[in-house]
Amino acid sequence: MSTKQLSPGPLGLAAFAMTTAALSLFTLGLLPAASASVVVPLAIAYGGILQVIVGWWEGKTNNTFGFVAFSSYGAFWLYVAFLKIFITLGIISVDVPTQGAILLLWGFFTFYMWIAALKLNLTVNLVFLLLFLAFVVLGLGDMTGIRTVQIAGGAIALLTAAAAWYGSLAQVINDTFGKTVLPLGKPLK
């Protein structure tokens, strides 16, 4: 029997990447807007609930950063899904600039998580830097209504998903092979 502890981080990164990539494809207009509701169950199950579970699992390993990050972004995806459901059912109405302001608040949260990520590997640092930029650009796009800004935010979010997928892939491959096959990069600080 192995005493090696499982790392929940790669699972959380994969869930974050998948949900972020899916929504980004709609934001970029690469998938039809009429089908965007397909993101809602993905945001609830994989991006939301699973990331919250990973966050709590990270807490059990005394990883404060992982606990706060995965729990928070899991809650973010649940927020996105329930917002879409509540708007569709007519329970609430929210104007796009207000949604943009909320994205800017998430940008602020992500900025201070990025500062903490400076102590972690380069890949995680890149995920948080790109996510910070994505939230800011998407928020400004929604607040101004400028479609090219929204598209730029979607492109940055897609790059964020790619970085998160790489981080997940590298950790799974490296753990499986028992050696560094795919580097994650040294911490910046």
DAWO-V989046 format. One record per run of one state. SS is the DSSP state (helix for helix, strand for strand, loop for the rest). FROM is the first residue (numbers start at 1). LEN is the number of residues. Records with the same first field share a line. If there is no record, write none. Layout:
BEGIN
SS = FROM-LEN + FROM-LEN
END
This chain:
BEGIN
loop = 1-8 + 28-5 + 36-2 + 61-3 + 89-7 + 118-4 + 145-2 + 178-12
helix = 9-19 + 33-3 + 38-23 + 64-25 + 96-22 + 122-23 + 147-31
END
